């Protein structure tokens, strides 16, 4: 959804202008030091995805609007002469443009409600019961930010509905929304009128329980949950379900005792996460432990190593709870080579436009390019094997000897050389015939 919104013409131009400003500020050491002195922080932050990065940096520009205007008015920046160059002129033009700041506000109004949903869902906290309701609230918040003028946000709503209807309205998502008392009881009439939610609960029941008796009892217990009978109607249950930050699975554990089978179903669904990030981190941990050099570990030892490594990461995550979950952990933003807001280039911009190529053809093309552009060492010539030549005597030794002996020795050496040459050509001719 964030990617599709980022491809809108107005939002795309805003991101490009913002990238131009940040790439200018981070391209010069003195300008960067002056910016950090005035702002007191870094302007660029890296997100877990490219368009999460776009949102974080647009939000950072919006929060530091006054400080950036003051930065471009400082005498130091004018005296250094950076603003007289082409990039400097473009950057100062963008910062002083009111249209640019208005488009930033619009882009953030599109991005921020969905980014807040991403913050809650992309974590290890059980969130299946909150996804559907959070998406409804995000759409409503976008509408309110544009004063309910449908012409301003209709395109974004269409983008959200396209992805949402296609991927994120599964029986688990709908059943989680139905079984979350925070959303169900205030909107009970609307939810019951739309039969898809109860149908999703029935489908999850048939998939999770094979016993027909348990399936029938869950169907009957749904009526007690709907009518708010017995333990569902206690004052403490009503008070606790109104808190958005509560855990609905624990609410069912405490107040769903009158419906034991439905309680078990609700706890199974509401304890699920909406993100596979934890599984992916576990897989990456296995890849770090089980390498090509160390591939003969016993299963028990490998599990122990993964357990220790993964739990150390969980400990570090628990110690840094105040960190934004959609922000990428890096030591320095300047060290992030894929940060387009610093390098000024979009990573893998043409990846989607390239046709799919077979992996073997890609490997062959890379090997061919490697052979073309990297000079290869010349091949060694094979010398034919033959009898070793006799070494010629040195000039000094020849001068010491008498003239007849020197002429005789030279004549004998020339004869030996002729014999060797004839043998050499004879060998090469025979090898060619073979």
C-alpha positions as CSV (number, residue, x, y, z in Angstrom):
1,X,0.0,0.0,0.0
2,X,2.8,2.4,0.9
3,X,4.6,1.6,-2.4
4,X,1.4,2.2,-4.5
5,X,0.8,5.5,-2.7
6,X,4.4,6.5,-3.3
7,X,4.0,6.0,-7.0
8,X,1.3,8.6,-7.3
9,X,2.5,11.6,-9.4
10,X,2.2,14.2,-6.7
11,X,3.7,12.0,-3.9
12,X,6.5,10.8,-6.2
13,X,7.5,14.4,-7.0
14,X,7.5,15.4,-3.3
15,X,9.8,12.5,-2.4
16,X,12.2,13.4,-5.3
17,X,12.3,17.1,-4.0
18,X,12.9,16.0,-0.4
19,X,15.6,13.6,-1.6
20,X,17.3,16.5,-3.4
21,X,17.4,18.6,-0.2
22,X,18.7,15.8,2.0
23,X,21.3,14.7,-0.5
24,X,22.7,18.2,-0.6
25,X,22.8,18.5,3.2
26,X,24.6,15.2,3.6
27,X,27.0,15.7,0.7
28,X,29.3,18.3,2.5
29,X,30.9,17.8,5.9
30,X,30.7,21.4,7.0
31,X,27.0,21.7,5.9
32,X,26.2,18.5,7.8
33,X,27.9,19.7,11.0
34,X,26.0,23.0,10.8
35,X,22.7,21.2,10.2
36,X,23.3,19.0,13.2
37,X,24.2,22.0,15.3
38,X,20.9,23.8,14.4
39,X,18.6,20.8,14.3
40,X,20.2,18.9,17.2
41,X,19.6,15.6,15.4
42,X,19.9,13.8,12.1
43,X,17.4,14.6,9.4
44,X,17.5,11.3,7.6
45,X,16.4,8.0,9.1
46,X,16.3,4.6,7.5
47,X,13.1,2.5,7.6
48,X,12.6,-1.3,7.2
49,X,11.3,-0.7,3.7
50,X,12.0,1.9,1.0
51,X,8.6,3.7,1.4
52,X,8.7,3.5,5.2
53,X,12.0,5.4,4.8
54,X,10.2,7.9,2.6
55,X,7.6,8.5,5.2
56,X,10.1,8.8,8.1
57,X,12.1,11.4,6.2
58,X,9.1,13.4,5.0
59,X,7.9,13.5,8.6
60,X,11.4,14.6,9.7
61,X,11.4,17.4,7.2
62,X,7.9,18.5,8.3
63,X,8.9,18.5,12.0
64,X,12.1,20.6,11.3
65,X,10.6,23.1,8.8
66,X,11.5,26.2,10.8
67,X,15.0,25.0,11.6
68,X,15.7,24.2,7.9
69,X,14.5,27.7,6.8
70,X,16.9,29.1,9.4
71,X,19.7,26.9,8.2
72,X,19.5,28.1,4.6
73,X,19.5,31.8,5.9
74,X,22.7,31.4,7.9
75,X,25.8,33.5,6.9
76,X,28.1,30.5,7.1
77,X,26.2,28.6,4.5
78,X,26.2,31.6,2.2
79,X,29.9,32.3,2.7
80,X,31.0,28.8,1.9
81,X,29.6,29.1,-1.6
82,X,27.7,25.8,-1.7
83,X,24.4,27.6,-2.4
84,X,25.9,29.1,-5.6
85,X,26.3,25.6,-7.1
86,X,23.6,23.9,-9.1
87,X,22.6,21.5,-6.3
88,X,22.6,24.2,-3.8
89,X,20.4,26.5,-5.9
90,X,17.9,23.6,-6.4
91,X,17.9,22.8,-2.7
92,X,17.3,26.4,-1.5
93,X,14.5,26.8,-4.1
94,X,12.7,23.7,-2.8
95,X,13.0,24.7,0.9
96,X,11.6,28.2,0.2
97,X,8.7,26.8,-1.9
98,X,5.3,26.8,-0.1
99,X,4.0,24.3,-2.6
100,X,6.6,21.8,-1.5
101,X,5.6,22.0,2.1
102,X,1.9,21.7,1.2
103,X,2.6,18.5,-0.8
104,X,4.6,17.2,2.1
105,X,1.6,17.7,4.4
106,X,-0.6,15.8,1.9
107,X,1.9,12.9,1.5
108,X,2.2,12.5,5.3
109,X,-1.6,12.5,5.6
110,X,-1.6,9.6,3.2
111,X,1.3,7.7,4.8
112,X,1.0,8.3,8.5
113,X,-2.3,6.4,9.3
114,X,-1.0,3.3,7.4
115,X,2.5,3.6,9.0
116,X,0.8,3.6,12.5
117,X,-0.9,0.3,11.5
118,X,2.4,-1.1,10.3
119,X,4.0,-0.2,13.7
120,X,1.4,-2.2,15.5
121,X,1.3,-5.2,13.2
122,X,5.0,-5.7,12.3
123,X,5.9,-6.9,15.8
124,X,5.9,-10.0,17.9
125,X,2.9,-8.9,19.9
126,X,-0.4,-10.8,19.1
127,X,-2.4,-8.5,16.8
128,X,-4.7,-10.6,14.8
129,X,-7.7,-9.2,16.6
130,X,-6.8,-5.6,15.8
131,X,-5.8,-5.7,12.1
132,X,-9.2,-5.3,10.5
133,X,-10.3,-2.6,13.0
134,X,-7.1,-0.7,12.6
135,X,-7.5,-0.6,8.9
136,X,-11.0,0.8,9.2
137,X,-9.7,3.4,11.6
138,X,-6.8,4.3,9.2
139,X,-9.2,4.9,6.3
140,X,-11.4,7.0,8.5
141,X,-8.4,9.0,9.7
142,X,-7.3,9.7,6.2
143,X,-10.8,11.0,5.4
144,X,-10.9,13.3,8.4
145,X,-7.4,14.7,7.6
146,X,-8.8,15.9,4.2
147,X,-12.0,17.3,5.8
148,X,-14.1,14.4,4.3
149,X,-13.5,15.7,0.8
150,X,-13.7,12.4,-1.2
151,X,-12.0,13.9,-4.3
152,X,-8.8,14.4,-2.3
153,X,-8.4,10.9,-0.9
154,X,-10.5,8.6,-3.2
155,X,-7.4,7.4,-5.1
156,X,-5.7,6.4,-1.8
157,X,-8.8,4.6,-0.6
158,X,-8.9,2.6,-3.9
159,X,-5.3,1.6,-3.4
160,X,-6.0,0.4,0.2
161,X,-9.1,-1.5,-0.8
162,X,-7.3,-3.2,-3.8
163,X,-4.6,-4.7,-1.5
164,X,-6.9,-5.2,1.4
165,X,-9.6,-7.1,-0.4
166,X,-7.1,-9.2,-2.3
167,X,-4.8,-10.3,0.6
168,X,-5.9,-9.2,4.0
169,X,-9.5,-10.3,4.4
170,X,-9.0,-13.9,5.2
171,X,-11.2,-15.8,7.7
172,X,-8.5,-15.4,10.4
173,X,-8.6,-11.6,10.0
174,X,-12.4,-11.4,10.0
175,X,-12.8,-13.9,12.9
176,X,-10.2,-11.9,14.9
177,X,-12.2,-8.8,14.4
178,X,-15.5,-10.5,15.4
179,X,-14.0,-12.1,18.6
180,X,-12.3,-8.9,19.8
181,X,-14.8,-7.4,22.2
182,X,-13.3,-3.9,21.8
183,X,-14.7,-3.7,18.3
184,X,-17.6,-6.2,18.4
185,X,-19.9,-4.7,21.1
186,X,-19.9,-1.1,19.9
187,X,-20.6,-2.2,16.3
188,X,-22.6,-5.3,17.0
189,X,-25.5,-4.5,14.8
190,X,-23.3,-3.6,11.8
191,X,-21.1,-6.7,12.2
192,X,-24.1,-9.1,12.6
193,X,-25.8,-7.6,9.6
194,X,-22.7,-8.4,7.5
195,X,-22.7,-12.2,7.7
196,X,-19.1,-12.6,6.5
197,X,-17.7,-12.2,10.0
198,X,-19.7,-14.9,11.6
199,X,-19.2,-17.1,8.5
200,X,-15.4,-16.6,9.0
201,X,-15.7,-17.8,12.6
202,X,-17.6,-20.9,11.5
203,X,-14.9,-21.6,8.9
204,X,-12.1,-21.3,11.4
205,X,-14.1,-23.6,13.7
206,X,-14.3,-26.3,11.1
207,X,-10.6,-26.0,10.3
208,X,-9.3,-26.0,13.9
209,X,-11.6,-28.6,15.4
210,X,-12.4,-32.0,13.7
211,X,-14.9,-33.1,16.4
212,X,-18.5,-32.3,15.3
213,X,-19.7,-32.0,18.8
214,X,-17.2,-29.3,19.6
215,X,-18.2,-27.5,16.4
216,X,-21.9,-27.6,17.4
217,X,-21.2,-26.3,20.9
218,X,-19.1,-23.4,19.5
219,X,-22.0,-22.4,17.3
220,X,-24.4,-22.4,20.3
221,X,-21.9,-20.5,22.5
222,X,-21.6,-17.7,19.9
223,X,-25.2,-16.7,20.8
224,X,-24.2,-16.3,24.4
225,X,-21.3,-14.0,23.3
226,X,-23.6,-12.0,21.1
227,X,-26.3,-11.6,23.9
228,X,-23.6,-10.7,26.4
229,X,-24.8,-13.3,28.9
230,X,-23.4,-14.6,32.2
231,X,-19.6,-13.8,32.5
232,X,-19.6,-11.6,29.4
233,X,-22.0,-9.1,31.1
234,X,-20.0,-8.6,34.4
235,X,-19.0,-5.0,35.1
236,X,-15.3,-5.8,35.2
237,X,-15.6,-7.5,31.7
238,X,-17.4,-4.5,30.3
239,X,-14.9,-2.1,31.8
240,X,-11.8,-4.0,30.6
241,X,-13.0,-4.4,27.0
242,X,-13.2,-0.7,26.5
243,X,-9.4,-0.3,26.8
244,X,-7.8,-0.4,23.4
245,X,-4.4,-1.5,24.7
246,X,-5.7,-4.6,26.5
247,X,-5.0,-8.1,25.3
248,X,-8.2,-9.7,24.0
249,X,-6.9,-13.2,24.4
250,X,-6.4,-12.6,28.1
251,X,-9.8,-11.1,28.3
252,X,-11.3,-14.3,26.9
253,X,-9.2,-16.3,29.4
254,X,-10.7,-14.4,32.3
255,X,-14.3,-13.8,31.2
256,X,-15.0,-16.6,28.7
257,X,-15.4,-19.4,31.2
258,X,-19.1,-19.8,30.4
259,X,-18.2,-20.8,26.9
260,X,-15.2,-23.1,27.2
261,X,-15.0,-24.3,23.6
262,X,-15.5,-20.8,22.1
263,X,-13.0,-19.5,24.6
264,X,-10.4,-22.0,23.3
265,X,-11.1,-21.0,19.7
266,X,-10.8,-17.2,20.5
267,X,-7.6,-17.7,22.4
268,X,-6.1,-19.6,19.4
269,X,-7.0,-16.9,16.9
270,X,-6.3,-13.8,19.1
271,X,-2.9,-15.0,20.1
272,X,-1.7,-15.0,16.5
273,X,0.6,-12.3,15.0
274,X,0.0,-10.6,11.7
275,X,3.7,-10.6,10.7
276,X,6.2,-13.3,9.8
277,X,9.1,-11.1,11.0
278,X,9.8,-13.4,14.0
279,X,9.9,-16.5,11.8
280,X,12.2,-14.8,9.3
281,X,14.5,-13.7,12.1
282,X,14.6,-17.3,13.3
283,X,15.5,-18.5,9.8
284,X,18.3,-16.0,9.5
285,X,19.6,-17.1,12.8
286,X,19.7,-20.7,11.6
287,X,21.6,-19.6,8.5
288,X,24.2,-17.9,10.7
289,X,24.6,-20.9,12.9
290,X,24.5,-23.6,10.2
291,X,27.1,-22.5,7.6
292,X,29.0,-24.4,4.9
293,X,32.1,-24.6,7.1
294,X,30.1,-25.8,10.1
295,X,27.5,-28.1,8.6
296,X,27.9,-31.2,10.7
297,X,26.3,-30.0,13.9
298,X,24.0,-32.3,15.8
299,X,20.4,-31.2,15.9
300,X,20.3,-30.7,19.7
301,X,23.5,-28.6,19.6
302,X,22.2,-26.5,16.7
303,X,18.9,-25.9,18.5
304,X,20.8,-24.7,21.6
305,X,22.9,-22.3,19.6
306,X,19.9,-20.9,17.9
307,X,18.0,-20.6,21.2
308,X,20.9,-18.6,22.8
309,X,21.4,-16.3,19.8
310,X,17.7,-15.6,19.2
311,X,17.0,-14.9,22.8
312,X,19.9,-12.5,23.0
313,X,18.3,-10.6,20.2
314,X,15.0,-10.6,22.1
315,X,16.8,-9.3,25.1
316,X,18.3,-6.4,23.2
317,X,14.9,-5.6,21.7
318,X,13.3,-5.6,25.1
319,X,16.0,-3.2,26.3
320,X,15.3,-0.8,23.5
321,X,11.5,-0.6,23.7
322,X,11.4,3.1,22.9
323,X,12.8,2.5,19.4
324,X,10.5,2.9,16.5
325,X,9.7,-0.6,15.2
326,X,9.6,0.5,11.5
327,X,13.0,2.2,11.8
328,X,16.0,0.2,10.7
329,X,18.8,-0.3,13.2
330,X,22.1,1.2,11.8
331,X,25.1,2.7,13.6
332,X,25.3,5.8,11.3
333,X,23.0,6.9,8.5
334,X,26.0,7.8,6.4
335,X,27.1,4.2,6.4
336,X,23.8,3.0,4.8
337,X,24.7,2.6,1.1
338,X,21.1,1.9,0.2
339,X,19.7,5.1,1.7
340,X,18.4,7.0,-1.4
341,X,17.9,10.2,0.6
342,X,21.7,10.5,1.0
343,X,23.1,9.0,-2.2
344,X,20.4,10.6,-4.3
345,X,19.8,7.4,-6.3
346,X,16.9,5.0,-6.0
347,X,18.2,1.4,-5.3
348,X,17.0,-1.1,-7.9
349,X,14.8,1.5,-9.6
350,X,14.6,-0.5,-12.9
351,X,14.3,-3.9,-11.2
352,X,10.5,-4.1,-11.9
353,X,10.9,-3.1,-15.6
354,X,13.4,-5.8,-16.5
355,X,11.9,-9.0,-17.8
356,X,12.3,-12.2,-15.9
357,X,15.4,-14.1,-17.0
358,X,16.2,-17.7,-16.3
359,X,18.8,-18.1,-13.6
360,X,21.2,-20.1,-15.7
361,X,21.1,-17.4,-18.5
362,X,21.9,-14.8,-15.9
363,X,24.8,-16.7,-14.6
364,X,26.0,-17.3,-18.2
365,X,25.7,-13.6,-19.0
366,X,27.6,-12.6,-15.9
367,X,30.4,-15.0,-16.8
368,X,30.5,-13.6,-20.3
369,X,30.8,-10.1,-19.0
370,X,33.4,-11.2,-16.6
371,X,35.5,-12.7,-19.4
372,X,35.1,-9.6,-21.6
373,X,36.0,-6.9,-19.1
374,X,38.6,-8.6,-16.9
375,X,41.8,-9.3,-18.8
376,X,42.9,-12.9,-18.7
377,X,46.5,-13.9,-18.2
378,X,48.2,-15.1,-21.4
379,X,48.3,-18.8,-21.8
380,X,51.7,-20.5,-21.4
381,X,53.2,-21.9,-24.6
382,X,54.1,-25.5,-24.4
383,X,57.7,-26.1,-25.5
384,X,58.4,-29.4,-27.2
385,X,60.4,-31.8,-25.2
386,X,63.8,-32.6,-26.8
387,X,67.4,-33.3,-25.9
388,X,69.0,-30.6,-23.9
389,X,71.3,-28.2,-25.8
390,X,74.9,-28.0,-24.8
391,X,75.8,-24.7,-23.2
392,X,78.1,-22.4,-25.3
393,X,81.3,-21.5,-23.7
394,X,81.8,-17.9,-22.6
395,X,83.7,-15.3,-24.6
396,X,86.5,-15.1,-22.0
397,X,87.2,-18.8,-22.1
398,X,87.2,-18.7,-25.9
399,X,89.8,-15.8,-25.9
400,X,92.0,-17.8,-23.5
401,X,92.0,-20.8,-25.8
402,X,94.1,-21.0,-28.9
403,X,92.6,-20.0,-32.3
404,X,92.4,-23.5,-33.8
405,X,90.7,-24.9,-30.8
406,X,88.2,-22.0,-30.7
407,X,87.3,-22.4,-34.4
408,X,86.9,-26.2,-33.8
409,X,84.7,-25.7,-30.8
410,X,82.6,-23.1,-32.5
411,X,82.2,-25.4,-35.6
412,X,81.1,-28.3,-33.3
413,X,78.6,-26.0,-31.4
414,X,77.1,-24.8,-34.7
415,X,76.7,-28.4,-35.7
416,X,74.9,-29.3,-32.5
417,X,72.6,-26.3,-32.9
418,X,71.6,-27.4,-36.4
419,X,70.9,-30.9,-35.2
420,X,68.7,-29.5,-32.4
421,X,66.8,-27.2,-34.7
422,X,66.1,-30.0,-37.2
423,X,64.9,-32.2,-34.3
424,X,62.7,-29.4,-33.1
425,X,60.9,-28.9,-36.4
426,X,60.7,-32.6,-36.9
427,X,58.9,-33.1,-33.6
428,X,56.4,-30.2,-34.3
429,X,55.6,-31.7,-37.7
430,X,55.0,-35.2,-36.3
431,X,52.7,-33.8,-33.6
432,X,50.7,-31.8,-36.2
433,X,50.3,-35.0,-38.3
434,X,49.1,-36.9,-35.1
